[in-house]
Amino acid sequence: MDGMEVQNILIEILYTTINDIKNNDSVKQKITPDILLSIYQLAKKHDLAHIVFDFIYRNKIKVCPKLQEQMQQEKIMSVYRHELMVYTYEEICNTFNEAKIAYIPLKGSVIRPYYPYESMRTSCDIDILIHEEDIKSAVRILETRGYCFKKRNYHDVSLYSPNKIHLELHFNIQENMDNLDAILKDAWEYAVPVNSTQYAFSTEFFAFHIFAHMAYHFVSGGCGVRSLLDIWIMEHKMGISHSCAKGLLQKAGIYQFSSEMSKLAELCFTHNKRDVFFDSVLKYIFQGGIYGSRENRISISKSKNNSSMVYALKRLFLPYKSMIILYPVLKKAPYLLPICWLARWTNAIFNGKSKSFISEMSCVNNTSAEKIKEIVDIRSRLGL
């Protein structure tokens, strides 16, 4: 089955759904039994399988019983997760309101209500920003309500609610990229009050954060098709254009990226018509899944330096900025970097991750010159 054909049909299904088009006979005619499974698998990779089910059900397209059961289960789970998310989010907000802890809801929690139906915009976790000085008290209060502390990362504390919903409680929203963090570090300066404890980002900073987060994931191997849906919703339903954040985007060096991503979202979900370049960008996004793929990350890295040896050394000796994410203690004690390298290697050996590294290096050596050139062209056009 041609991957580009599957990709294009999924985009048409998303286009139909997000524009609330009741019937789309041209798409229905393309969905044959042999291609539907491939569409479902690609959609599932991007946590969009429930949308495919809605389209199939609404258009009365015949499906084999086994696949129908799988898609129906995805739909049920998306609604179930949404209800848990909403309940947990409201519980967290009420907790912070009562404790007088200032907070800012991030990303999906803000965008979700603008989708045609809220459960369409799935999410793996809840993201909320609070002041760093409030972290200890916030965690302590949540723990008294049954939340389980998992770990502290370089920009958030990870917790799980009693109903197993993941909360990323941010004390900053930096992405470990200097050009982005120069602006993201001042996030609270762009906050405006909603009530006594809840705040929201200004439209300028909200748009900047959406594109900055997308750029971070894009250069890390992929950002997911859901990011494009968010951009379209932000610009068409929330009335927030990327151009309103032009100053911040230019300062961070991602204005060209934001303009091209805005154009791609427009081509996908308003016009449903793209050229060869944007199809190649879309292919990269689809291949990366929600969090980016190893193949995309390798291609990005080799597009900067086409050397397998350099790649291997960089993976073995991760730079200080990357090691901070794995070992936050380095922030206070950077001289421990060699010890942390050793700890990482030891952990990889004893946890069986050395096989994964060997497999990764095999992928590095097999990355084609054509793939690398394609990535170079994409990065150049996007200004990355």
C-alpha positions as CSV (number, residue, x, y, z in Angstrom):
1,M,0.0,0.0,0.0
2,D,1.4,3.4,-1.0
3,G,2.3,5.3,2.1
4,M,1.6,8.7,0.5
5,E,-1.9,7.6,-0.5
6,V,-2.7,6.5,3.1
7,Q,-1.3,9.7,4.4
8,N,-3.4,11.9,2.1
9,I,-6.6,10.0,2.9
10,L,-6.0,10.5,6.6
11,I,-5.5,14.2,6.1
12,E,-8.8,14.3,4.1
13,I,-10.6,12.5,7.0
14,L,-9.2,15.1,9.4
15,Y,-10.1,17.9,7.0
16,T,-13.7,16.6,6.8
17,T,-14.0,16.2,10.6
18,I,-12.4,19.5,11.7
19,N,-14.6,21.4,9.2
20,D,-17.7,19.5,10.3
21,I,-18.4,18.3,6.8
22,K,-21.2,15.8,7.1
23,N,-20.6,13.8,3.9
24,N,-17.5,13.5,1.7
25,D,-18.2,11.1,-1.1
26,S,-14.8,11.6,-2.7
27,V,-13.0,10.3,0.4
28,K,-15.5,7.5,0.9
29,Q,-14.8,6.2,-2.6
30,K,-11.1,6.0,-1.8
31,I,-11.5,3.9,1.4
32,T,-11.4,0.4,0.3
33,P,-11.1,-2.6,2.8
34,D,-7.4,-3.1,2.0
35,I,-6.5,0.5,2.6
36,L,-8.6,1.1,5.7
37,L,-6.3,-1.0,8.0
38,S,-3.3,1.1,6.9
39,I,-5.3,4.3,7.6
40,Y,-6.2,3.0,11.0
41,Q,-2.6,2.0,11.9
42,L,-1.3,5.4,10.8
43,A,-4.0,7.2,12.8
44,K,-3.3,5.1,15.9
45,K,0.4,6.0,15.7
46,H,-0.7,9.7,16.1
47,D,-3.5,9.0,18.6
48,L,-6.2,9.9,16.0
49,A,-7.8,6.4,15.5
50,H,-11.0,7.6,17.2
51,I,-11.4,10.3,14.6
52,V,-11.2,7.6,11.8
53,F,-13.9,5.6,13.6
54,D,-16.2,8.6,13.8
55,F,-15.7,9.2,10.0
56,I,-16.4,5.5,9.2
57,Y,-19.4,5.4,11.4
58,R,-20.9,8.7,10.2
59,N,-20.4,7.8,6.6
60,K,-21.7,4.2,7.1
61,I,-18.6,2.6,5.6
62,K,-18.5,-1.2,5.9
63,V,-15.7,-2.5,8.0
64,C,-14.7,-6.1,8.8
65,P,-15.9,-7.0,12.4
66,K,-12.4,-7.3,13.9
67,L,-11.2,-3.9,12.7
68,Q,-14.5,-2.3,13.7
69,E,-14.1,-3.7,17.2
70,Q,-10.6,-2.3,17.4
71,M,-11.6,1.2,16.2
72,Q,-14.7,1.2,18.4
73,Q,-12.5,0.4,21.4
74,E,-10.2,3.4,20.4
75,K,-13.3,5.6,20.4
76,I,-14.5,4.4,23.7
77,M,-11.1,4.9,25.3
78,S,-10.7,8.4,23.8
79,V,-14.0,9.4,25.4
80,Y,-13.1,7.7,28.7
81,R,-9.7,9.4,28.8
82,H,-11.3,12.7,28.1
83,E,-13.7,12.4,30.9
84,L,-10.9,11.4,33.3
85,M,-8.8,14.3,32.0
86,V,-11.6,16.9,32.5
87,Y,-12.4,15.6,36.0
88,T,-8.7,15.5,37.1
89,Y,-8.0,18.9,35.5
90,E,-10.9,20.5,37.4
91,E,-9.8,18.8,40.6
92,I,-6.2,20.2,40.2
93,C,-7.5,23.7,39.4
94,N,-9.8,23.7,42.5
95,T,-7.0,22.4,44.7
96,F,-4.7,25.3,43.6
97,N,-7.5,27.8,43.9
98,E,-8.2,26.7,47.5
99,A,-4.4,26.7,48.3
100,K,-4.0,30.2,46.7
101,I,-1.3,28.8,44.3
102,A,-1.0,30.7,41.1
103,Y,-1.1,28.5,38.0
104,I,-1.3,28.7,34.2
105,P,-3.0,25.8,32.2
106,L,-0.9,24.9,29.1
107,K,-1.4,23.6,25.6
108,G,-4.2,21.0,25.3
109,S,-6.2,22.2,28.3
110,V,-6.5,25.6,26.6
111,I,-7.1,24.5,23.0
112,R,-9.3,21.5,23.6
113,P,-12.7,23.4,24.0
114,Y,-12.3,24.9,20.6
115,Y,-12.3,21.6,18.7
116,P,-15.6,20.4,17.1
117,Y,-16.0,18.1,20.1
118,E,-13.6,18.1,23.0
119,S,-12.7,14.4,23.0
120,M,-11.4,14.8,19.5
121,R,-8.3,16.5,21.0
122,T,-6.8,13.7,23.0
123,S,-3.8,14.2,25.3
124,C,-1.4,12.0,27.2
125,D,-1.1,14.2,30.2
126,I,-2.1,17.5,31.8
127,D,0.4,20.4,31.7
128,I,0.2,23.2,34.3
129,L,2.8,25.9,35.1
130,I,3.3,27.2,38.6
131,H,6.1,29.2,40.3
132,E,9.1,27.2,41.2
133,E,8.9,28.4,44.8
134,D,5.4,26.8,45.0
135,I,6.5,23.3,43.8
136,K,7.1,21.7,47.2
137,S,3.8,22.9,48.7
138,A,1.8,22.0,45.6
139,V,3.2,18.5,45.5
140,R,2.6,18.1,49.2
141,I,-1.0,19.2,48.8
142,L,-1.6,16.9,45.8
143,E,-0.1,14.0,47.7
144,T,-2.6,14.4,50.5
145,R,-5.3,14.0,47.8
146,G,-3.9,10.7,46.6
147,Y,-1.5,11.9,43.9
148,C,1.7,9.9,43.5
149,F,5.0,11.6,43.0
150,K,7.0,10.0,40.2
151,K,10.1,12.1,39.6
152,R,11.5,15.6,39.1
153,N,12.7,16.5,35.6
154,Y,14.6,19.5,34.4
155,H,11.4,21.6,33.9
156,D,8.6,19.8,35.7
157,V,7.6,17.4,38.4
158,S,5.8,14.2,37.3
159,L,2.8,13.0,39.3
160,Y,-0.1,10.6,38.8
161,S,-3.6,11.2,40.0
162,P,-5.5,8.4,41.9
163,N,-7.2,7.6,38.5
164,K,-3.8,7.3,36.8
165,I,-3.8,10.5,34.9
166,H,-0.3,11.9,34.3
167,L,0.3,15.5,35.5
168,E,3.3,17.4,34.4
169,L,3.6,20.2,37.0
170,H,5.9,22.6,35.4
171,F,8.1,25.1,37.3
172,N,9.3,26.4,33.9
173,I,8.5,25.7,30.2
174,Q,12.0,25.9,28.8
175,E,12.9,23.4,26.1
176,N,16.7,23.2,26.7
177,M,17.3,25.1,23.5
178,D,19.0,28.5,24.0
179,N,17.1,30.4,21.2
180,L,13.8,29.3,22.6
181,D,14.6,29.5,26.3
182,A,15.8,33.1,26.1
183,I,12.1,33.9,25.8
184,L,10.4,30.9,27.5
185,K,12.3,31.6,30.8
186,D,10.2,34.8,31.2
187,A,6.9,33.1,30.7
188,W,5.3,34.6,33.8
189,E,5.9,38.1,32.5
190,Y,3.4,37.4,29.8
191,A,0.7,36.0,32.2
192,V,-2.6,37.8,32.7
193,P,-5.0,37.0,35.5
194,V,-8.2,35.0,34.9
195,N,-9.1,35.0,38.6
196,S,-7.3,35.4,41.9
197,T,-5.1,32.3,41.3
198,Q,-5.5,31.2,37.7
199,Y,-3.6,33.0,34.9
200,A,-3.4,32.7,31.1
201,F,-0.8,33.6,28.6
202,S,-1.3,36.7,26.5
203,T,-2.3,35.8,22.9
204,E,1.2,36.8,21.7
205,F,3.0,34.5,24.1
206,F,0.4,31.7,23.8
207,A,1.1,31.5,20.0
208,F,4.8,31.7,20.6
209,H,4.7,28.8,23.1
210,I,2.7,26.6,20.7
211,F,5.2,27.1,17.9
212,A,8.3,26.9,20.2
213,H,7.1,23.6,21.6
214,M,6.4,22.3,18.1
215,A,9.9,23.5,16.8
216,Y,11.5,21.7,19.7
217,H,9.8,18.4,18.9
218,F,10.3,18.9,15.1
219,V,14.1,19.1,15.4
220,S,14.0,16.1,17.8
221,G,12.4,13.8,15.3
222,G,8.8,14.8,14.8
223,C,6.0,16.8,16.3
224,G,2.9,14.7,15.4
225,V,0.0,15.7,13.1
226,R,-2.0,16.8,16.2
227,S,0.3,19.9,16.3
228,L,-0.9,20.9,12.9
229,L,-4.5,20.5,14.1
230,D,-3.7,22.7,17.1
231,I,-2.3,25.4,14.9
232,W,-5.4,25.4,12.6
233,I,-7.7,25.5,15.6
234,M,-5.7,28.3,17.2
235,E,-5.8,30.4,14.1
236,H,-9.3,29.6,12.9
237,K,-11.3,29.0,16.1
238,M,-9.4,31.0,18.7
239,G,-8.5,33.9,16.4
240,I,-4.8,33.8,17.3
241,S,-2.5,34.1,14.3
242,H,1.2,33.3,14.3
243,S,1.8,36.8,13.1
244,C,0.6,38.3,16.4
245,A,3.8,36.8,17.9
246,K,6.1,37.8,15.1
247,G,8.4,39.8,17.4
248,L,9.0,36.9,19.8
249,L,9.2,34.3,17.0
250,Q,11.8,36.4,15.2
251,K,13.8,36.9,18.3
252,A,13.9,33.1,18.8
253,G,14.7,32.5,15.2
254,I,11.6,30.5,14.4
255,Y,9.4,32.9,12.6
256,Q,10.1,31.3,9.2
257,F,9.3,27.9,10.8
258,S,6.0,29.2,12.3
259,S,5.0,30.8,8.9
260,E,5.6,27.6,7.0
261,M,3.8,25.4,9.7
262,S,0.9,27.8,9.6
263,K,0.8,27.5,5.8
264,L,1.0,23.7,6.0
265,A,-1.9,23.6,8.5
266,E,-3.9,25.9,6.1
267,L,-3.1,23.7,3.1
268,C,-4.1,20.6,5.0
269,F,-7.3,21.7,6.7
270,T,-8.6,24.6,4.7
271,H,-7.7,23.9,1.1
272,N,-6.7,20.2,1.4
273,K,-4.1,20.8,-1.4
274,R,-0.3,20.7,-1.1
275,D,2.8,20.9,-3.2
276,V,5.7,18.5,-3.3
277,F,7.7,20.3,-0.6
278,F,4.8,20.4,1.9
279,D,4.1,16.7,1.1
280,S,7.7,15.9,2.1
281,V,7.3,17.9,5.4
282,L,4.0,16.1,6.1
283,K,5.7,12.7,5.4
284,Y,8.4,13.6,7.9
285,I,5.7,14.5,10.5
286,F,3.8,11.3,9.8
287,Q,6.9,9.1,10.1
288,G,7.8,10.7,13.4
289,G,4.6,9.8,15.2
290,I,3.7,11.8,18.3
291,Y,7.1,12.0,19.9
292,G,9.4,11.6,17.0
293,S,11.0,8.5,15.5
294,R,14.6,7.2,15.8
295,E,14.9,7.3,12.0
296,N,13.9,11.0,11.9
297,R,16.3,11.9,14.7
298,I,19.2,10.1,13.0
299,S,18.4,11.9,9.7
300,I,18.3,15.3,11.4
301,S,21.6,14.6,13.2
302,K,23.3,13.4,10.0
303,S,22.0,16.3,8.0
304,K,24.2,18.5,10.3
305,N,27.3,16.2,10.1
306,N,27.1,13.3,7.7
307,S,29.4,11.1,9.8
308,S,28.5,7.8,11.6
309,M,31.5,8.1,13.9
310,V,30.6,11.7,15.0
311,Y,27.0,10.5,15.6
312,A,28.2,7.6,17.7
313,L,30.4,9.8,19.8
314,K,27.6,12.3,20.4
315,R,25.3,9.5,21.5
316,L,27.9,8.1,23.9
317,F,29.0,11.5,25.3
318,L,25.7,13.4,25.4
319,P,26.3,17.1,25.8
320,Y,25.9,18.8,29.2
321,K,22.5,20.3,28.2
322,S,21.1,16.9,27.3
323,M,22.6,15.2,30.4
324,I,20.9,17.7,32.7
325,I,17.6,16.3,31.6
326,L,18.6,12.8,32.6
327,Y,20.6,13.9,35.7
328,P,19.2,17.1,37.1
329,V,22.0,17.1,39.8
330,L,24.3,18.4,37.1
331,K,22.6,21.8,37.2
332,K,24.2,22.3,40.6
333,A,27.3,20.2,40.1
334,P,28.4,20.3,36.5
335,Y,31.8,18.8,37.4
336,L,29.9,15.4,37.9
337,L,29.4,15.1,34.1
338,P,32.0,12.3,33.6
339,I,30.5,10.3,36.5
340,C,27.0,10.8,35.0
341,W,28.3,9.6,31.6
342,L,29.6,6.5,33.3
343,A,26.3,6.0,35.2
344,R,24.4,6.2,31.9
345,W,26.6,3.6,30.2
346,T,26.4,1.3,33.2
347,N,22.6,1.6,33.3
348,A,22.4,0.9,29.5
349,I,24.5,-2.2,29.9
350,F,22.7,-3.7,32.9
351,N,19.2,-2.8,31.6
352,G,19.8,-4.4,28.2
353,K,19.9,-1.1,26.3
354,S,23.2,-1.8,24.6
355,K,21.3,-3.9,22.0
356,S,19.2,-0.9,21.3
357,F,22.4,1.2,20.7
358,I,23.8,-1.4,18.3
359,S,20.4,-1.4,16.5
360,E,20.5,2.4,16.4
361,M,24.0,2.5,14.9
362,S,22.9,0.0,12.2
363,C,20.1,2.5,11.4
364,V,22.7,5.3,11.3
365,N,24.8,3.4,8.7
366,N,21.8,2.6,6.6
367,T,20.4,6.1,6.4
368,S,20.3,7.0,2.7
369,A,21.9,10.0,1.2
370,E,18.5,10.8,-0.4
371,K,16.9,10.9,3.1
372,I,19.6,13.2,4.4
373,K,19.3,15.5,1.5
374,E,15.5,15.7,2.0
375,I,16.0,16.6,5.6
376,V,18.6,19.3,4.7
377,D,16.1,20.8,2.2
378,I,13.3,20.8,4.8
379,R,15.5,22.4,7.5
380,S,16.7,25.1,5.0
381,R,13.1,25.9,3.9
382,L,11.9,26.0,7.5
383,G,14.8,28.1,8.7
384,L,15.9,25.5,11.3
